[in-house]
């Protein structure tokens, strides 16, 4: 499989986009994909990261602000020079949108967008937003992407390097806390820290010098790194590190992390390290505020609105509040398990959705999926079905020509269950997802595949009906996107005969 990734890193935009794309590229490469990067000339940080990972890269001439059309045609020319039609074009860039993507569409098979702003239109097949938006996650992109777009939403899909996944396994049996005298604080405000928040925080913590060991990390692209290094040199309780190769171990060894609300948030969550977070860029506010509201982080606000005393008091609070550190760490670890890059890579490599008729060996799994809480709460009967009742129903179901039970699969993975009850020229459809595949937009594709399957295998059926509970908004959107028309809480689909 051929994959091309368009992403940049610089002092202005930071290194987070590049880091998450490299994590995904590594996961794809592990699954046999060939990955090629396209970046703009002038992004010194891009060269640093890509030279370390040894992924091939092509450079385009692009100045800020980026001209989307020039950038798109330059990218298209590079793809032509490579002599490939990529299976996937992945773009992670706030300056690019549907204008850029529509130009590239003929040159590639599919497009995946990585975004978290939800402030512009996209032409994409997959959309990944790894940020935490709660129940609003998918609705943020309403009218911004095509109906066929499949979503991967939330920190479950956080793109982390494999090192974090391995360390997470080690931490499952290792206590996080250490004695107060060795309380380790990690300061990291991203690879570039354009507002030099690192220096300000470092100075503000001087009154706690006898209680802390402070590790300070910057990237090579940080224009103030020499100043930061000198500040650390003058403070025996501080250690300075530049462009370290093993950030994961540094985070895992820390009792507390102070930093920006970027992609490092998910790295810290994965490794059970509590944190104090500030926003040094506008796009970080929408990430930090929901996490603070739900108790995952101690959020101080925008860096421009925070005083040095705010930092001092926040660190002092976390230092003396073991229960708060433990609460944060345990809660965060449940949100991010380090497997996000693998999940996304599997979605990209596992092919199209297919349907097959259920067989006897599917019975126990189908019962497990149907009884999952996330499916029962949207069922007309929301109680768990006993195993003996299910077995009796299942045997009748697969023996009945007018009742069709289908399993939807994507590659090697079952992702949903679909049933048709046929009565003459009409069929009633019901569908639910396999736990773990909710909220990705896959329901639309399953329903569309189901209507196509039925038109071929049950040609006598002219109309398909779906009954949906009023509060099941996700199902209502899915049936509408799949071509059904709502009439008095019932969705109707008319099969076109060719």
C-alpha positions, 0 to 999 in steps of 0.5 A: 500500500502506498501512502503520502503524508502532507505535513509541516513543522516549524517554530510558528506551528510547532512540531505536534503535527509532525510527531503524530504523523510520524507515529501513524507512518511508523504504524503503517510501515509496520503493517507493510505500507510504503510511506512518503512525506511531502513538506515545505522547504524552510521548515527546519524542524521537519528535516530534524524529525524526518532525518531521525525516522528515515522516511523518504521526503520530498520538499515543496517551495511554499511560503507563509501564508500558504497559497493552497492552489500552488501547494496542491499543484506542487504536491500533485507534481511530486506524486507524478514524479514518484510514479504512483497513485497513492492508496491514501493521501494523509493531510495534517495542516490547518492552512489546507482545506477542500480547495487543496483536497479537491485538486489532489482528488484525481491523483489519489485513491482516498484522502484522510484529513487530520484536524481538530479545529472543525472550522473549514470544509474538507473533501475526505474519505476519513477524518481523524480528530483525536481531541476530546470533545465529549458528545459533540465530537461528530456534530462539530463537522456537520456540513463540513465533510461529505456524507460518506466520510468515516470518522475516527474521533477522540483520544482513543485514536491519539497518534502516539509513538510505539515507545509510549505503548511499550512503556504503558505496559510496564507501568501497569504494575509499577507505582507512580508515586515517589517520595516528596524529596525526589518529586520530579517535575517535567517542563515541556512546552512543545518542540518550539515554545514560541512564547518562551513560557519555559523560562517564565515557569522555571523562574516562578518555581524558585521558591520550591527549589528544595522540594523539586527536581525539575527536568526541562526539555526543549526541541532544537527548533526552540529559538530560546533554548540557549537562554533556557539552558543557562537558566537551568545551569544556574539552578542545581535542582534543574536539568536541561535536555534538548531534542531528547530521543526518549521523551516517553521515559522522561514523562513516565519517570515524572510525578508531574508535568507542566506544559502546553495543551498540545499533543503531548497531553495524550502522551502524558495521559498514556503514561499516567502522569498528572499535569498542569496545562496552559494554552500557548496557541489558540487551537489548544484552548478547545483541547484543554477546556473540555478536559479541565471541565471533566477533571482530567487536567488542572488547566490555568488558561491562556499563557498570556493571562497567567501570572508567575504566582499562578504557576507557583501555587498550582505546582504547590497544590499538586505537590501536596495533593497526592489524591489529586495526582492519583485521581488525574493519572487514573482517569487519564489512563482510561482515556488513552491506552497508546494503541491509537496509531495501530487502530488508525493504521488498521482502518486504513489498511483493512479495506472496504466494508463487506457483508456476509450472512451470519453462521452458527459460530457467530451466535455468542459474539452477536449476543455479546455485542447486542447486550453491550450497554452502548447498544442496549440504550438505543434498543426498543428492548434495553434489557440484556437478553439471556443466553438461552433465549438468544440461542433459540432466537438465533437458530430460528433466525438463520433458518428463516428465509424471510429473516436475514442476519448479516455481519459487517466486516472491514478487513479482518474485523467485525464492525456491525450487525444488520438484520432484515425482516422481509414481509412481501415487498417490504423489509424492516432493517435494524443495525447496531455496531460492534463495541469499539466502532461507535462514533466513526461514521461506519453506520452509514456505510453499513446501511448503504452496503445493506440496501445494495445487498438486499436489492441483489439478493431479495429483488422482490423488496421495493421498500425498506423501513427503519424504526429509530428511537427519538433520542438516537440522534446518531442513527437518525443521521446515519439513515438520513445520510444513507438515503432514507426519508423520515416520516413520523419517526420511521425512515423509508428507503425506496429501492431503485430497480435497474 
